[in-house]
Amino acid sequence: MLEKSNSSLYNIHWPLMTALDFSDRHMAEMKQNKYKLHIKEDYAMSIKEQFDNISEDYDKQRKQLLPCFDDYYHLPLSMLEYEGDKPKILDIGSGTGLFSSILLKKYPKACFTLIDISDKMLSEAKERFAGLDNFEYIVSDYTKHIFDKKFDIIISALSIHHLDAQNKRELFQKCYQWLETGGVFLNADQVLSPSPEIENNFSSIWRSQVENSGLANEEIQKAYERVKLDNPSTLDEQMHWLREAGFSQVDVVYKYLHFCVFYTKR
């Protein structure tokens, strides 16, 4: 009887204990999620501040900070074969509009939408494309922005690697939705080697090239500070997420050290 009584007592109190335990865990998870949200917001602001500060000199330093500049930006564009002369183009994390300026040479009548979290970077873009009426500018976080139209081509250069893995995965799904059927997503970005040894070698080679590029040491140190904001994922991970998003064609059309260009087609 005593054993049965203990068992009954246990059964009576167990739901209450479980509810209290769940409540404690739920509150802890809410606090943790709120903390993570603050971290993400602070991180986004940090990125904005860093690129606000470099906005006026960003383009000037590209070739010194990106040894493979010409091939990196120009070769992938030869893959684009849009039928017509007025594609709707979205440039996510557009910055000063550097990538769009190169694409403009191929499609001078295209309708461009440039989105970036840094208003100062977009101010540089507006100055670059002053007098052209086929450009739209959006100061916003592209991971949260809702577009009211679809695009024929989406491009991005050296931006998405700032996102964490889950945000990259979700962004790729959004890019698929933002594209017209047959549309192309061209992402020139940085990838992480699955081998720490190879990653260190890539980093060492890149730093050596940068330090011998003629760029002032002060600017090099600022660049190294911006690198701390990088959060690259591996090539294989991103290929998987792109296929998972639904893209029918997924490939890498250029790679130099950790600089890589993904070509995907809906």
C-alpha positions, -999 to +999 in steps of 0.1 A: +000+000+000+028+023+009+045+017-025+012+024-042+007+056-022+041+069-031+035+061-067+002+080-066+018+110-049+045+110-076+018+109-103-001+137-087+029+160-085+047+151-117+025+173-141+031+203-118+068+196-117+069+192-154+050+224-160+073+243-137+103+228-153+089+236-188+082+272-177+117+277-164+132+262-196+108+283-218+118+315-200+155+306-203+150+299-241+131+332-245+160+351-227+185+333-249+166+341-281+163+377-270+201+378-263+208+362-297+185+388-314+205+416-297+237+400-308+225+398-344+213+435-343+246+446-328+265+426-354+244+441-382+251+476-368+288+468-365+289+458-402+270+490-411+294+511-392+325+494-406+313+499-442+300+534-435+335+543-425+351+528-456+324+539-481+345+567-497+376+546-502+360+512-508+363+511-546+399+526-546+411+496-524+393+468-543+422+457-565+447+459-536+425+439-513+413+415-540+443+402-560+419+383-584+397+414-589+395+413-628+387+377-632+365+376-600+342+403-612+343+400-650+346+363-659+313+352-642+293+378-661+302+361-694+279+332-681+248+354-682+227+349-713+195+369-708+172+370-738+165+407-742+181+439-732+161+451-702+165+425-674+153+433-639+185+430-618+187+429-580+221+436-563+220+425-527+245+440-504+253+462-533+276+486-514+289+513-538+273+495-568+307+482-581+293+449-593+263+466-609+285+490-627+303+461-644+270+445-653+256+478-666+282+476-694+266+444-706+230+455-700+229+493-702+190+493-704+185+470-674+164+480-644+186+479-613+175+476-577+204+481-552+199+472-516+223+477-487+222+483-450+247+511-453+232+544-464+267+559-470+277+530-493+245+536-513+252+573-514+284+564-533+263+542-556+239+571-562+269+593-571+283+566-594+250+563-613+240+599-612+218+609-642+206+574-648+169+567-643+171+529-644+183+526-608+164+521-576+181+523-541+169+507-509+185+512-475+175+481-457+186+447-443+182+424-473+176+394-451+144+411-438+132+432-468+101+422-487+102+428-524+070+435-544+084+422-577+105+394-591+139+397-609+156+381-639+191+383-623+202+386-587+239+394-580+259+398-549+295+405-542+314+400-509+283+404-487+266+372-479+296+357-461+288+381-432+256+361-425+255+330-402+247+296-417+210+297-410+206+332-425+225+321-456+203+291-460+171+312-456+185+339-479+191+313-507+155+302-504+144+338-507+166+344-537+149+314-554+115+330-547+126+365-559+137+351-592+116+347-623+116+311-638+149+307-656+164+336-636+201+335-625+216+341-590+253+350-593+270+352-559+307+363-557+317+357-522+341+341-497+340+304-487+356+286-458+379+256-465+368+224-446+405+220-438+419+244-411+453+239-426+443+249-461+423+278-447+453+291-429+474+288-460+448+307-480+447+335-454+485+337-453+488+340-491+461+366-492+477+387-464+511+385-481+496+397-513+477+425-496+508+436-476+528+438-509+501+456-528+512+492-520+482+498-498+490+519-467+495+499-435+468+519-417+443+508-444+455+472-442+449+471-405+414+484-410+408+457-436+420+431-411+395+445-385+367+441-411+377+405-417+368+398-380+332+403-391+334+375-417+314+344-411+320+322-442+305+288-447+321+260-468+316+256-505+299+223-500+275+236-474+264+265-497+261+242-528+238+220-507+217+249-494+213+263-530+201+229-543+179+226-513+163+260-521+152+245-555+178+258-580+180+235-610+216+244-618+242+250-592+279+253-599+311+272-591+324+292-621+354+308-605+376+302-574+408+317-561+419+309-526+388+316-505+372+338-532+345+320-550+317+327-575+285+306-574+263+304-605+227+291-599+197+291-621+160+287-612 
